[in-house]
Amino acid sequence: MTTIEVRMAHSLGKAEALRRIRTKAEPMIASGRAPIQSMEWTEDGARLTSANSEGTLLCTDTEVVVTARLGGFVALMSIGAKKAIEDFLKKTLE
């Protein structure tokens, strides 16, 4: 397994950052456009799961941290996965 971590600073506050992430992520997951199969939401973020990977999203008042353990074929594309997460967070938290 390959582990990646993405940190993205924001000035939205925890509740607003989580609201934006959830609003954008849930339709993507439901439609199959995201490689994540499910997100189990918590007070501070979410647990992420897919076929060969798992991770967490942790949100504070000033930062979002996504940590993922990538397995199988996805592990070979860890640089692309990290970039995709960065792009998603950047667009979502603007």
C-alpha positions, -999 to +999 in steps of 0.1 A: +000+000+000+011+036-007+001+064+017-005+099+005-014+130+025-029+163+013-031+194+034-051+224+023-054+256+044-087+275+043-104+304+061-140+291+061-143+276+095-148+239+101-186+238+096-186+256+063-156+237+049-173+204+057-206+216+043-189+225+010-169+193+008-200+172+015-222+191-009-197+185-038-185+150-029-218+132-023-233+136-058-199+126-073-198+094-053-235+086-059-230+090-097-198+069-098-177+099-110-154+096-079-131+067-072-144+066-036-172+042-030-184+056+003-178+084+028-189+079+064-193+114+078-182+122+113-182+154+134-147+163+122-146+148+087-151+115+071-138+079+066-133+071+029-134+037+014-130+022-021-122-013-034-085-013-026-081+019-007-091+037+025-085+070+041-097+098+063-107+134+058-101+156+089-113+192+090-103+219+114-112+256+114-081+264+093-071+232+074-084+200+057-061+170+058-068+139+036-048+108+043-052+078+021-038+043+019-039+033-018-037-003-028-038-023-060-036-004-093-045+029-076-012+028-057+007+030-090-011+063-097-005+079-063+008+111-078-023+115-099-045+107-070-028+133-048-032+159-076-069+151-080-075+155-042-056+188-042-076+201-072-109+190-056-101+207-023-088+239-039-120+243-060-143+234-032-127+256-005-122+287-027 
